[in-house]
Amino acid sequence: MVAAALMTAPSPETGARKSGATRGRILDAAARTFRAKGYAGTTLNDIAAAAGMQAGSIFYHFASKEELLGEVLRIGIGRVFDAVRQSAAALAPDAPFEQRLCAAIGSHLAMLLKHGDYSSADIRIFGMVPDPVRRVHLRRRQAYGAWWRQLLAEGRERGAIRADLNPSLVRMLLLGAMNWSTEWYKPARGSIDAMAKTLCTLTLEGLLPRIPDLAPAGRGRRFRAG
Amino acid sequence: MVAAALMTAPSPETGARKSGATRGRILDAAARTFRAKGYAGTTLNDIAAAAGMQAGSIFYHFASKEELLGEVLRIGIGRVFDAVRQSAAALAPDAPFEQRLCAAIGSHLAMLLKHGDYSSADIRIFGMVPDPVRRVHLRRRQAYGAWWRQLLAEGRERGAIRADLNPSLVRMLLLGAMNWSTEWYKPARGSIDAMAKTLCTLTLEGLLPRIPDLAPAGRGRRFRAG
């Protein structure tokens, strides 16, 4: 009897895992629904229906639609930032700027498009979210922006990139080229990896043809991503 | 008396002008409200309040929220496309590719940001709009995309741009860098013109430093926008 009871009653860990899985299912449903209907246009009933559960069950995990929104935004940018930092940490300390930039572009795009509902919800509803959520999220965006600012500043200090382009504009234009991809990217357009390499080469070298390599060895004029 | 009647009764043209002005006021209010609240989250009452009129007055000009949405989207992309075509038509027929690209980037950005509510409404709510409106709007987006495809194809035919980058990816990344600016651009970041020049130089030349000009005269290695 004791053994039978042990077999049917979930262990505390299983309970926690299940609860975490339910939480994740609600968040996925919320991201999908916010993306499709906007923030004001989404009700907790919509999210519950998308998650395949009763609206009442959501309250066990989240106090309000606003709390769900905050979590969706936090997870969306957090996953991208973590992926970018991890890919940077995996490089050799003396890795050249070109390699750092391409690793960051590759991991930003891969994570952004892997969790497209979260990223796209962010893009589509950021302007519509209540002020308290927006303020917190803006600070996260700024922290992530600061990471890219630092990357470009280091490249400039090392003399790896030209000094005549406003680094703040370069950063915003580059992040824009990446973020907008949630609105158009489909696998039929090519792999995410191919897109990352194209953006990296374009950002480093530009569209104009380059004349044959006349630079000293080790300072290749054509950096090849990947 | 006749003279007095002529002075007080609006002429047919004045009536049409006033009606056009009211229509424009409703559309501006609709764009602003769609941008802020999404499509599902916006009611005709919200739009009427933003336009400073009664909801009933809107029906004199537009049959439904869907019709208003269709007009906002049509106007948003139409203005940008017209501006880009006009700036291209103003160039000499033999203008070099660099000049064509920079003119297109400059006019796209200027019109996009001048009418930020329309562009941003498009960006934020496109994924949320009813299917019939979306289908029509997608065809307009595709026509505009085809203009850029043609520009890049001509650059390639003339040998003005390198042949090893997927032109479709280049186009989507470039449009993304521009379109995303409605989400972050403020005059405090610098002028729209400065942003256009930065994007043009970045797209043509890239971030890497270039070695001193060794190309034949007339084929400058550093193209300067504007």
Interface residues (C-beta under 8 A of the other chain):
Chain A: R35 A36 K37 G38 Y39 A40 G41 T42 E98 L101 S120 I123 R124 I125 F126 G127 M128 G155 G159 A160 I161 R162 L165 N166 S168 L169 V170 M172 L173 L174 L175 G176 A177 M178 N179 W180 S181 E183 W184 Y185 R189 G190 A194 M195 T198 L199 T201 L202 T203 L204 E205 G206 L207 L208 P209 R210 I211 L214 A215 R221 F223
Chain B: R35 A36 K37 G38 Y39 A40 G41 T42 E98 L101 S120 I123 R124 I125 F126 G127 M128 G155 G159 A160 I161 R162 L165 N166 S168 L169 V170 M172 L173 L174 L175 G176 A177 M178 N179 W180 S181 E183 W184 Y185 R189 G190 A194 M195 T198 L199 T201 L202 T203 L204 E205 G206 L207 L208 P209 R210 I211 L214 A215 R221 F223
